[in-house]
Amino acid sequence: MKHFLLLFLAALCCHCIQARPVLQPEVKEYHPIQGAFSIAGMPVFYQDQRQCEIGAGEIPGTGKKIKGFSDTSLKGIYIAVASSPEGKMLIKEFSLDVPAKKQGYTIKAAGSKVAIVGFDNIGTLYGAVTFRQMATDQTVESAIVRDYPDLLFRGAMSYSRGMARWNYGERDLAGFKAAVDELLRHKINIISDFKRSSQILSDAEIKQISEICRYAEERGFWICMWPSTQLYNQADKPAGTTLKNWHCVADGRPSRRVESYYCWSDDAATATQAEKTAAYLKKFGVSKLLLIIHPVDGGSEKDPEHWSRRCKKCRRKYKDPERWKAGIVQFNIQNDTFRKHFPEAVIGSCIYPYHADMLAVPESRRDAVFKQNVTEYWKNISDGIADKNFFFNIWMPGRSIMKEYREIIGKERKLNYTDHYCLTAGIFATYHRYAGSLYDENIDNIFLSVAQDTFGQWESIFLAGEHAWDRNAPGSEIYIGGAFYDGLKDHTGPAVIMEKTLPRICYTFWGKELAPYMTRVMASGIMPRYIENPASAVAYWNKVRRDPMYDPNVKKDTLVQGSLPPVEDSPELMYRQVTAGQLVCEQLALARKHLDKLTPYQRKYFINFARLAPFWLAAARTQYNIRIAGELIAAGKNEAALKILENAQRELDADFDRAEKNLESLRHEKGTSSRLGWSLDRKVMQKQLDDAKASARVLLQPRRIGRFIKVGITRGDSAEGIKKFLDNFANVRTTVIDNISLVELDKYDCVIITAGNYKKAEFFQNIPAYVRKGGGGVILEGTVCGHERFDTKTPFPEIVKTSPARVDNFRRELKKIDGTLVKSMYVDYFELVPGKAGEVTVTAPDGKPVVVRGRAGAGKVVFCGTVNLEGVNNTFVTAKTELFGINAQIVQEAIEYFTNVRLRKKTK
């Protein structure tokens, strides 16, 4: 880190003596000419054209802005479009070579005059914002710049969850417009994540969005919206329609008021919905729309769009292999409708399945179903959509995959490719270095960032702009497949980005004074999401490391194995966050003396870091100490663990005192949010530390069952339904618990571990100790039975080794050991691999193990490969329902197996 900071500081020194200016994104050609001159007070002459006018306003510290000019006799800055009379005059008089590329431009600064000429309107504006960076100190080095983008559509920032943060706590439009301006200056030109068309907006909301869209569109932005092939949503569905009673395919989350109702046989309803969506979009007065039509999501390549569950009318209209025919009809109806209303729109779809990397599946595994649903479907859809401007939207595949993909869909069709919707753990990530991987010569491809950094992580999005603008920018890499995002490396490397690009980003965004501090902050490797929820972050890392096509929004089988080994969460990993947190707190404290140099919105963004960083450090140090103590407890060294935890208490008190004092000192500052994060609260950390202390004092020994069987249920989606069922028994007392510390587990005769993410150190230390030493009984449900969604190993490998496969079970039947079939609640299960001590008690109808039990030390364990949630309408949508069918039998029999006590129903 010291090396690149020295380089950065050296660059600043060179900048002060008027060496090459700091430009972001870096330009393709920069040719210095001897000499430099001041532009202070210099007039700006601009062609009478809107983008030229905006460009003139971007140039700081100059004199009058003068509309129109007929000669270049005066010293000044001249701005024009190449095709205009003024542009042609500038090209001739300044001997300019304007790139014949969309959005391209040339700048020539020499002899106390500047000419800025763009190939088109937006290119001219981009020339002006580049010159703005050249003129930061009002003194400009004489130079010629030629520049143009490799991709015409670059990056994205969320409107509702990114830009809106700058406007947090304010009602005017200034924050949104400032966000647009900042994106413009880094040549990002997509805004996404607007309100859904199914939401009912007030007149005030419509007016605000309309104004932002107008403002952004003038500055070259495309407004990205996601229409759907749904016929109805929760706002316009027919009276009485629910997800359960809809006749065809339905999906949604009623708790979030998101419902979608689909049917392929009703073309009239498809056309009506398209017209409704177009009418909604017209309210915003937008013409430069980027429309991505989303089909039904889910079913993977085995049953894409849940086609097998379509209604009788759909079956009469389309045979089983004819999903492509239905898709062509729907896409053409929507495309024609949108094209009629929005001639300038760029339209396409994330054709399902939208993972081009499915072509990494070897030919030997491409059975007839795979070909019908994937390769043949893509080809038929592409052949059937006559409009070759209709793009295909895909997650970025490996470069080697693109050859075959292009052969399938055609070489001329435009692609909209995105990152892999990464759930980033840090505050700056470098995976956008892949943005230019799929560049096609003379095809207007789109790189759309959709990951969580679009929710307001500006520096990461600026990096996306850098690599989409120039596919050969420093640090650019060709994505070859495998894990797109590596949580262990993408927050601290590659070195070339950290040493060259990141300092440029920080300089152009934060300014000269704050840049050195913010560069260190962004390069620190701090990962708030990991600190706040280590189990969730590590589980996600391992999912994408195992399966490059893992989608956090969709349940599916693994098709392609990644090459990276799983991350083992460890004290060392958390300790890195302690050292990163110390660095971040130190640098932010030093930077605060320069806050007056920031715009009000940059200041709000900075304040959010300044408020949170001390809590990151406090939480990281507390968790590190608890982990060290946990390893000692597992080794039987309880006294040594207690000493560690006593010191941890002193550090927790000191860290949180500083964090709270710092928060109070910033009380009068505005931020981009008011949220600290539940796990950063002192009480939460104190509770974890207290539990660790209590666990260190626990002496586990086999238990005796009293008058009531005490059952603990870890808080999860299925906890409510399990508790409702067990509360029907007179001799059972249930409690929903929030942690799996030894002191908590030891309160109960048996514990049900619901599917979810847990801190792995606690999971693999405390649960075996509770069972083997304490004689407890444990039911492990679903993903915690050794499936990769949590961890492929189990705490009791002698009973169940692992759970390699998730299997669809839409018949919803499981078989008991006596051969009887009983209804199950959910539509899939996890196949278990029994160990030597495992006894299979429930199987799938084909005999695959689903429930396995066995003894472990003084206690007993039941692995249950299904989950205790109901699948709504035979889909992956879930409902929290009291246990019934075989799920109820499994839980009751497991508790009786643990305790040797018969459960007694309550009498009315």
Secondary structure as the mmCIF struct_conf table of DSSP 4:
data_model
#
loop_
_struct_conf.conf_type_id
_struct_conf.id
_struct_conf.beg_label_comp_id
_struct_conf.beg_label_asym_id
_struct_conf.beg_label_seq_id
_struct_conf.end_label_comp_id
_struct_conf.end_label_asym_id
_struct_conf.end_label_seq_id
HELX_RH_AL_P HELX_RH_AL_P1 LYS A 2 CYS A 16
TURN_TY1_P TURN_TY1_P1 ILE A 17 GLN A 18
BEND BEND1 ARG A 20 ARG A 20
HELX_LH_PP_P HELX_LH_PP_P1 PRO A 21 VAL A 22
BEND BEND2 GLN A 24 PRO A 25
HELX_LH_PP_P HELX_LH_PP_P2 GLU A 26 VAL A 27
BEND BEND3 LYS A 28 LYS A 28
STRN STRN1 GLU A 29 SER A 38
TURN_TY1_P TURN_TY1_P2 ALA A 40 GLY A 41
STRN STRN2 VAL A 44 TYR A 46
BEND BEND4 ASP A 48 GLN A 49
HELX_RH_AL_P HELX_RH_AL_P2 ARG A 50 GLU A 58
BEND BEND5 ILE A 59 ILE A 59
TURN_TY1_P TURN_TY1_P3 PRO A 60 GLY A 61
BEND BEND6 GLY A 63 GLY A 63
STRN STRN3 LYS A 65 LYS A 67
BEND BEND7 SER A 70 SER A 70
BEND BEND8 LEU A 74 LYS A 75
STRN STRN4 GLY A 76 VAL A 81
TURN_TY1_P TURN_TY1_P4 ALA A 82 SER A 83
BEND BEND9 SER A 84 SER A 84
HELX_RH_AL_P HELX_RH_AL_P3 PRO A 85 GLU A 93
TURN_TY1_P TURN_TY1_P5 PHE A 94 SER A 95
BEND BEND10 ALA A 100 LYS A 101
TURN_TY1_P TURN_TY1_P6 LYS A 102 GLN A 103
STRN STRN5 TYR A 105 ALA A 110
TURN_TY1_P TURN_TY1_P7 GLY A 111 SER A 112
STRN STRN6 LYS A 113 GLY A 118
BEND BEND11 PHE A 119 ASP A 120
HELX_RH_AL_P HELX_RH_AL_P4 ASN A 121 MET A 134
TURN_TY1_P TURN_TY1_P8 ALA A 135 ASP A 137
BEND BEND12 GLN A 138 GLN A 138
STRN STRN7 THR A 139 ASP A 147
BEND BEND13 ASP A 150 ASP A 150
BEND BEND14 LEU A 152 LEU A 152
STRN STRN8 PHE A 153 ARG A 154
STRN STRN9 MET A 157 SER A 158
HELX_RH_PI_P HELX_RH_PI_P1 TYR A 159 MET A 163
HELX_RH_AL_P HELX_RH_AL_P5 ALA A 164 TRP A 166
TURN_TY1_P TURN_TY1_P9 ASN A 167 GLY A 169
BEND BEND15 ASP A 172 LEU A 173
HELX_RH_AL_P HELX_RH_AL_P6 ALA A 174 ARG A 185
TURN_TY1_P TURN_TY1_P10 HIS A 186 LYS A 187
STRN STRN10 ILE A 190 SER A 192
TURN_TY1_P TURN_TY1_P11 SER A 197 SER A 198
BEND BEND16 GLN A 199 GLN A 199
HELX_LH_PP_P HELX_LH_PP_P3 ILE A 200 SER A 202
HELX_RH_AL_P HELX_RH_AL_P7 ASP A 203 GLU A 218
TURN_TY1_P TURN_TY1_P12 ARG A 219 GLY A 220
STRN STRN11 TRP A 222 MET A 225
STRN STRN12 SER A 228 SER A 228
BEND BEND17 THR A 229 THR A 229
BEND BEND18 LEU A 231 LEU A 231
STRN STRN13 TYR A 232 ASN A 233
TURN_TY1_P TURN_TY1_P13 GLN A 234 ASP A 236
HELX_LH_PP_P HELX_LH_PP_P4 LYS A 237 PRO A 238
TURN_TY1_P TURN_TY1_P14 ALA A 239 GLY A 240
TURN_TY1_P TURN_TY1_P15 LEU A 243 ASN A 245
BEND BEND19 HIS A 247 CYS A 248
STRN STRN14 ALA A 250 ARG A 253
HELX_RH_3T_P HELX_RH_3T_P1 PRO A 254 ARG A 256
TURN_TY1_P TURN_TY1_P16 ARG A 257 ARG A 257
STRN STRN15 VAL A 258 TYR A 261
BEND BEND20 TRP A 264 SER A 265
HELX_RH_AL_P HELX_RH_AL_P8 ASP A 267 LYS A 282
TURN_TY1_P TURN_TY1_P17 LYS A 283 GLY A 285
BEND BEND21 LYS A 288 LYS A 288
STRN STRN16 LEU A 289 ILE A 293
STRN STRN17 HIS A 294 HIS A 294
BEND BEND22 GLY A 299 GLY A 299
TURN_TY1_P TURN_TY1_P18 SER A 300 LYS A 302
BEND BEND23 ASP A 303 ASP A 303
HELX_RH_3T_P HELX_RH_3T_P2 PRO A 304 ARG A 309
HELX_RH_AL_P HELX_RH_AL_P9 LYS A 312 LYS A 317
BEND BEND24 TYR A 318 TYR A 318
TURN_TY1_P TURN_TY1_P19 ASP A 320 PRO A 321
HELX_RH_AL_P HELX_RH_AL_P10 ARG A 323 HIS A 341
TURN_TY1_P TURN_TY1_P20 PRO A 343 GLU A 344
STRN STRN18 VAL A 346 SER A 349
HELX_LH_PP_P HELX_LH_PP_P5 ILE A 351 ILE A 351
BEND BEND25 TYR A 352 PRO A 353
STRN STRN19 HIS A 355 HIS A 355
HELX_RH_3T_P HELX_RH_3T_P3 ALA A 356 ALA A 360
BEND BEND26 VAL A 361 VAL A 361
HELX_RH_3T_P HELX_RH_3T_P4 GLU A 363 ARG A 365
HELX_RH_AL_P HELX_RH_AL_P11 ALA A 368 PHE A 370
HELX_RH_PI_P HELX_RH_PI_P2 LYS A 371 THR A 375
HELX_RH_AL_P HELX_RH_AL_P12 GLU A 376 GLY A 384
TURN_TY1_P TURN_TY1_P21 LYS A 388 ASN A 389
STRN STRN20 PHE A 391 TRP A 395
HELX_LH_PP_P HELX_LH_PP_P6 MET A 396 GLY A 398
HELX_RH_AL_P HELX_RH_AL_P13 ARG A 399 ILE A 409
BEND BEND27 LYS A 411 ARG A 413
STRN STRN21 LEU A 415 THR A 418
BEND BEND28 GLY A 426 PHE A 428
HELX_RH_3T_P HELX_RH_3T_P5 TYR A 431 TYR A 434
TURN_TY1_P TURN_TY1_P22 ALA A 435 LEU A 438
TURN_TY1_P TURN_TY1_P23 GLU A 441 ASN A 442
STRN STRN22 ILE A 446 LEU A 448
BEND BEND29 ALA A 451 ALA A 451
HELX_RH_3T_P HELX_RH_3T_P6 GLN A 452 PHE A 455
TURN_TY1_P TURN_TY1_P24 GLY A 456 GLY A 456
HELX_RH_AL_P HELX_RH_AL_P14 TRP A 458 TRP A 469
TURN_TY1_P TURN_TY1_P25 ARG A 471 ASN A 472
BEND BEND30 ALA A 473 ALA A 473
TURN_TY1_P TURN_TY1_P26 PRO A 474 GLY A 475
BEND BEND31 GLY A 481 GLY A 482
BEND BEND32 PHE A 484 PHE A 484
TURN_TY1_P TURN_TY1_P27 GLY A 487 THR A 492
HELX_RH_AL_P HELX_RH_AL_P15 ALA A 495 VAL A 496
HELX_RH_PI_P HELX_RH_PI_P3 ILE A 497 THR A 501
HELX_RH_AL_P HELX_RH_AL_P16 LEU A 502 TRP A 510
TURN_TY1_P TURN_TY1_P28 LYS A 512 LEU A 514
HELX_RH_AL_P HELX_RH_AL_P17 ALA A 515 MET A 522
TURN_TY1_P TURN_TY1_P29 ALA A 523 ALA A 523
BEND BEND33 SER A 524 SER A 524
HELX_RH_AL_P HELX_RH_AL_P18 PRO A 528 GLU A 532
HELX_RH_AL_P HELX_RH_AL_P19 PRO A 534 ARG A 546
TURN_TY1_P TURN_TY1_P30 PRO A 548 MET A 549
TURN_TY1_P TURN_TY1_P31 PRO A 552 ASN A 553
BEND BEND34 VAL A 560 VAL A 560
BEND BEND35 SER A 563 LEU A 564
HELX_LH_PP_P HELX_LH_PP_P7 PRO A 565 VAL A 567
HELX_RH_AL_P HELX_RH_AL_P20 PRO A 571 ALA A 591
HELX_RH_3T_P HELX_RH_3T_P7 ARG A 592 LYS A 597
BEND BEND36 LEU A 598 LEU A 598
HELX_RH_AL_P HELX_RH_AL_P21 PRO A 600 ALA A 634
TURN_TY1_P TURN_TY1_P32 ALA A 635 GLY A 636
HELX_RH_AL_P HELX_RH_AL_P22 ASN A 638 SER A 665
TURN_TY1_P TURN_TY1_P33 LEU A 666 HIS A 668
BEND BEND37 GLU A 669 GLU A 669
BEND BEND38 THR A 672 THR A 672
HELX_RH_3T_P HELX_RH_3T_P8 TRP A 678 LEU A 680
BEND BEND39 ASP A 681 ASP A 681
HELX_RH_AL_P HELX_RH_AL_P23 ARG A 682 ARG A 697
BEND BEND40 ARG A 707 PHE A 708
STRN STRN23 ILE A 709 THR A 714
BEND BEND41 ARG A 715 GLY A 716
TURN_TY1_P TURN_TY1_P34 ASP A 717 SER A 718
HELX_RH_AL_P HELX_RH_AL_P24 ALA A 719 LEU A 726
TURN_TY1_P TURN_TY1_P35 ASP A 727 ASN A 728
STRN STRN24 PHE A 729 PHE A 729
TURN_TY1_P TURN_TY1_P36 ALA A 730 ASN A 731
STRN STRN25 VAL A 732 ILE A 737
BEND BEND42 ASP A 738 ASP A 738
HELX_RH_AL_P HELX_RH_AL_P25 LEU A 742 LEU A 745
TURN_TY1_P TURN_TY1_P37 ASP A 746 LYS A 747
BEND BEND43 ASP A 749 ASP A 749
STRN STRN26 CYS A 750 ILE A 753
BEND BEND44 ALA A 755 GLY A 756
HELX_RH_AL_P HELX_RH_AL_P26 LYS A 760 ARG A 772
TURN_TY1_P TURN_TY1_P38 LYS A 773 GLY A 774
STRN STRN27 GLY A 777 GLU A 781
HELX_RH_3T_P HELX_RH_3T_P9 GLY A 782 CYS A 785
TURN_TY1_P TURN_TY1_P39 GLY A 786 GLY A 786
TURN_TY1_P TURN_TY1_P40 GLU A 788 PHE A 790
BEND BEND45 THR A 792 LYS A 793
BEND BEND46 PRO A 795 PRO A 795
TURN_TY1_P TURN_TY1_P41 PRO A 797 ILE A 799
STRN STRN28 VAL A 800 ASP A 808
TURN_TY1_P TURN_TY1_P42 PHE A 810 ARG A 811
STRN STRN29 GLU A 813 LYS A 816
TURN_TY1_P TURN_TY1_P43 ILE A 817 ASP A 818
BEND BEND47 GLY A 819 GLY A 819
STRN STRN30 LEU A 821 LYS A 823
BEND BEND48 MET A 825 VAL A 827
STRN STRN31 ASP A 828 PRO A 834
TURN_TY1_P TURN_TY1_P44 LYS A 836 ALA A 837
STRN STRN32 GLU A 839 THR A 843
TURN_TY1_P TURN_TY1_P45 PRO A 845 ASP A 846
BEND BEND49 GLY A 847 GLY A 847
STRN STRN33 PRO A 849 ALA A 856
TURN_TY1_P TURN_TY1_P46 GLY A 857 ALA A 858
STRN STRN34 GLY A 859 CYS A 864
BEND BEND50 THR A 866 THR A 866
BEND BEND51 ASN A 868 LEU A 869
STRN STRN35 GLU A 870 GLY A 871
HELX_RH_3T_P HELX_RH_3T_P10 VAL A 872 ASN A 874
BEND BEND52 THR A 875 PHE A 876
STRN STRN36 THR A 878 ALA A 879
HELX_RH_AL_P HELX_RH_AL_P27 GLY A 885 THR A 899
STRN STRN37 LYS A 905 LYS A 905
HELX_LH_PP_P HELX_LH_PP_P8 LYS A 906 THR A 907
#
